[in-house]
Amino acid sequence: MHSTMQNVPLSAARLLRHSTSTHGDSLVATWRGDHFERTTYGQVGRRAAQLARALRDELGVHTGTRPEADQSVVGTLMWNNSRHLESFLGVPSMGAVLHTLNVRITTQQLAYIINHAGDEVVVVDGDLTGQLGAALPHLSGKLRHIIVAGAADPEALAHFTGFVHDYEDLLAQHPADYPWAEDLDERTAAAMCYTSGTTGEPKGVVYSHRALYLQSLHLVSPDGWNMSARDTVLPIVPMFHVNGWGLPHSAAHVGAALLLPDRHLQPRPLAQMIEQGRPTFAAGVPTVWTALHQELGTGRYDTSSLQRVATGGSACPPALMRSYHDRYGIDFVHSWGMTETLGLASAAIAPSGLPAEQQWSYRSTQGRFPAYVQYRLTAPDGETVPHDGVSTGELELRGPSITGAYHGGTAGQPARPTDSFSPDGWLRTGDVARISRDGFLTLTDRAKDVIKSGGEFISSVDLENRLTEHPAVFEAAVIAVPDPHWGERPLAALTYCEGACAQLRELSDFLAQHLSAWQVPEQWAVLPAIPKTPVGKIDKKLLRQQYADGALPVARLERRSRAERGPSR
Amino acid sequence: MHSTMQNVPLSAARLLRHSTSTHGDSLVATWRGDHFERTTYGQVGRRAAQLARALRDELGVHTGTRPEADQSVVGTLMWNNSRHLESFLGVPSMGAVLHTLNVRITTQQLAYIINHAGDEVVVVDGDLTGQLGAALPHLSGKLRHIIVAGAADPEALAHFTGFVHDYEDLLAQHPADYPWAEDLDERTAAAMCYTSGTTGEPKGVVYSHRALYLQSLHLVSPDGWNMSARDTVLPIVPMFHVNGWGLPHSAAHVGAALLLPDRHLQPRPLAQMIEQGRPTFAAGVPTVWTALHQELGTGRYDTSSLQRVATGGSACPPALMRSYHDRYGIDFVHSWGMTETLGLASAAIAPSGLPAEQQWSYRSTQGRFPAYVQYRLTAPDGETVPHDGVSTGELELRGPSITGAYHGGTAGQPARPTDSFSPDGWLRTGDVARISRDGFLTLTDRAKDVIKSGGEFISSVDLENRLTEHPAVFEAAVIAVPDPHWGERPLAALTYCEGACAQLRELSDFLAQHLSAWQVPEQWAVLPAIPKTPVGKIDKKLLRQQYADGALPVARLERRSRAERGPSR
């Protein structure tokens, strides 16, 4: 039966129009080193229209309202500021595609993703022109225009063969209205982000208008990040990081005031922003909150406005979340998502009516998914694993905000590599997890690090956490090594604390106190140091290579029998 | 450009699956006169599956996953109880169409809408079989099955020529799983409601899966009714009233516990439910809250759990909302919507940081719309009226949860009468309103009651409110009467307070103190009583008829000149 509902799409332009009219007087402020430069959504909307006019009428940007259309890609290499917001809201709303470029990747990666996405225009903050300039020699030539916001490094773009424009000069020549593409096919591309690609090339995810809108509806809900017109939002997470975790669109959507830190992501300016801007809600990765915690410890700042913080990107230490709660009355929402899920996928909010201690056992998980994200756990043999809070499997997701492919495969088709997507089209997240009966997710490992032993998963993270609880162990890294009978078995590499030592059998017994016998490694390697990547993460790839090359000093214990227990049981 | 997002629809079945798995242990309770009968979403889901099996496999209900499909319509004539919830969630999720029948309409209207919608099955609460039975002789014969939940009036259905089933017997014969239609075209019909039709025949609105889902996402947001897994929700509004205002789907969506009052909508049982069930949120029409307020005044009830109340359906007296706030700490969310908007369209939540008095000036309005509902005000001449908080026009709406037609026009096409829809497809709400610059809606009149004078609107409600502020006036009713020059002019009918009297010129001066000269009526009728409808509303239709028949005792004053002011200015 036909419904009688109006056929009206969900579009970025609807969010833009709503924020710039109904919430046109709401604040958008950018930190300028010691104060906020204040504007409004209304003004951002008028300037976004000028930008869109310039892009379309002067720079020849193609717009489209259907997935089949030939839309231009407009890149941004910018900090969190109101000009970036103008592109953020304006480019998708005109029917072009916004491509937020990560300022923290290598020159090679930057060139790769500009080429791969086919950016025709890049808007760049003046102080980032050096980074863009370094990538220019590696570009394939599709990039025709660079728009510089603010003072540029005069040398950086000297050899660019296209056109360089000054942001303000460009806008000044165009009228402040634009026929935004409100009524488009909502499956049309709106924005794209690339994964940071620690292994292999970065991969592009293309967000539809539909996905942006749905995500923004969920994000503001009380089981998400609980945002309303009465909030003042401080996105510390960069706007180039997974679409700014959806915060710019969500804030605009509900008319929340927006505080943008520009490039000032250090603890002291952030503390000053909180005191001066009085945000009610902020979002950033755990390392930001660790650093800020020290700065706040000086007792010099008034943080009383800040009620809620969302954190994600990596697991946040529970002790840190508790300390913010106990000392400053700030509630953390531990969240999980990835480029492939358009940011926020699950959020850890405890059920009501629980004692504080029990609440923390929920709040330290990766949380629950909204109804429109389907989740399942898959064992190495492809079987679905029960949601019993114990069994682990690779997390697979399905939903309208979840990617089903990567941009730019062969013959104009998106790429669907089998290690990233199940045969029935679900996203394979590469994370191993358990899920409780009531839907709380706990990540236990990255799939590439987990040990697949006899059809069961063994979590390398669990083994490492247990091992480092032993007083003699300083650092531990567990990797999977091939095994003719079990497929894989764990190998524990470790370093001792200075002056300490232990028998490997004693460590094996120690693990067996808490783990099943079959989870305890037989192979051990005591090292002078655990190898690390340049950013300080344990380099398991190198450890696996060293094992394969016979370069690890491996000691082998007898395999523990099923009945065998550690001495203390 | 093609997005890489997965192509996954929004469906009622997704809400059902989520609520019965992730939130499977959450409470669903039905009031049984002195206690709650408790079950869970998980159990409701299993019984909904049994019902769906019975409907499809035994009763031959047709399901469909596309708008073109021939889906069966399943009616429900039921109170707010867990069995109704089984139909509510199950029928749309199987791909049939749920048609909630209003228990408070006349037999003729009931028969009309069962025939017009084409109900093939009706599920009826036992104590409502009498009402259904009375309508049977007027039915066209498409209704083949009646399923009776609970003990029926044995006589009521005796002459039904189809099959009568006992609800529990029917369910007991079918397995508790069903392949819910999660992956359907989201524009497919999910549910339908008829307007109560105070003028003319009731009109059917058919809700799509997409609309139900979007509405449920908005409804839980902090700028809507702010619902989460941590809430316990008491929907006092009947589930047959505009899809239960979306509450059953929203509660299921987020896993909020649900308290269902069954047929016990009187103040005393409601107060008992609040004390025993400890809801955090409730929703109902203003008359419910007026009556409950008296009962709570006895001081015998613990209402401390209740934090928020949504009210709508008609304007709620601000004094009542304040009293709940001041005496019980309960915050009212004054809301507005209609059958044609799938319930909640706007909600009045004050901006932050305002003094209490100023907050009330926002909270007494009809509130703000979400981003996906576009709004405009249209003057009688078709021109768009500015949102300046002063100018009035007929409220017109556009969006994916707004109806663009009525069910069952000619030749299989939906009906789009021009008095209900603008030429460009917007819903004409029939309400006259003003909207502030920041999007707050204030209804001033029904369009059929407003006076269209010289291209401007004069609000009958404004004139009536002013008139009754005069100490001599007991009651006032202002109607539009034809005028050769101005199109229409207001006529004020009134009654005096007992023993009181006033010169009409004095009343005219009194109005002119606050209104423009052109808004003040020339024609007056002093009556012994203002005519009323059977439900106690002022019968303006009859007044207009009496005027046309020359049956009103009309006195005429000179028209006031533009410069003329009342004596006190």
Interface residues (C-beta under 8 A of the other chain):
Chain A: M1 H2 S3 T4 M5 Q6 N7 V8 P9 L10 R14 L15 H18 S19 S21 T22 H23 G24 D25 G64 P67 E68 A69 D70 Q71 V73 V97 R187 T188 A189 A190 G204 V205 V206 Y207 S208 R210 A211 Y213 L214 L217 H218 V220 S221 P222 D223 N226 M227 S228 A229 R230 D231 H253 V254 I349 P351 S352 R368 F369 A371 Y372 Q374 H387 R398 G399 P400 S401 I402 T403 G404 A405 Y406 H407 P414 G425 L427 R437 D438 G439
Chain B: M1 H2 S3 T4 M5 Q6 N7 V8 P9 L10 R14 L15 H18 S19 S21 T22 H23 G24 D25 G64 P67 E68 A69 D70 Q71 V73 V97 R187 T188 A189 A190 G204 V205 V206 Y207 S208 R210 A211 Y213 L214 L217 H218 V220 S221 P222 D223 N226 M227 S228 A229 R230 D231 H253 V254 I349 P351 S352 R368 F369 A371 Y372 Q374 H387 R398 G399 P400 S401 I402 T403 G404 A405 Y406 H407 P414 G425 L427 R437 D438 G439
